[in-house]
């Protein structure tokens, strides 16, 4: 019984390694406002591809192409993260950064709360 030869990834192939993970996840609101964390380029890519074509804004195709470029190691994952955050803001699905609110509350004008 012959086995199929093992195919080694070639330069330019899409990949899914730990290096495609964001330093901090992007938290978006999905469904009925439930938070979902997008932690990697692949997760961002899958979310963007699944977004209904009738609701896509300008920049959507650019974001998909950026994901593809990052998966080919042509750009950094953090670059894709920034593009994804911008698009999430445009779609009004970016979750508030509660950590920033908490920091502002504990370090108010009059000192620590």
WOWO-V33996 format. One record per pair of residues at least 12 apart in sequence whose ideal C-beta (glycine too) atoms are under 8 Angstrom apart, sorted by the first residue. I is the first residue (numbers start at 1). J is the second residue. If there is no record, write none. Layout:
I,J / I,J
//
This chain:
12,72 / 13,72 / 14,68 / 14,71 / 14,72 / 15,71 / 15,72 / 15,73 / 16,40 / 16,42 / 16,71 / 19,73 / 19,77 / 20,40 / 20,41 / 20,42 / 20,70 / 20,71 / 20,77 / 21,39 / 21,40 / 21,41 / 21,77 / 22,38 / 22,39 / 22,40 / 22,41 / 22,77 / 22,78 / 22,80 / 22,81 / 23,78 / 23,81 / 24,81 / 25,37 / 25,38 / 25,39 / 26,38 / 26,39 / 26,44 / 26,81 / 26,84 / 26,85 / 26,88 / 26,94 / 27,94 / 27,95 / 28,47 / 28,88 / 28,93 / 28,94 / 28,95 / 29,93 / 29,94 / 29,95 / 30,93 / 35,95 / 38,84 / 40,77 / 41,67 / 41,70 / 41,71 / 41,77 / 41,80 / 42,67 / 42,71 / 44,63 / 44,67 / 44,80 / 44,81 / 44,84 / 45,64 / 45,67 / 45,68 / 45,71 / 48,60 / 48,63 / 48,64 / 48,67 / 48,84 / 48,87 / 49,64 / 55,91 / 57,87 / 57,90 / 57,91 / 59,83 / 59,86 / 59,87 / 59,90 / 60,87 / 62,83 / 63,80 / 63,83 / 63,84 / 63,87 / 66,79 / 66,80 / 66,83 / 67,80
//
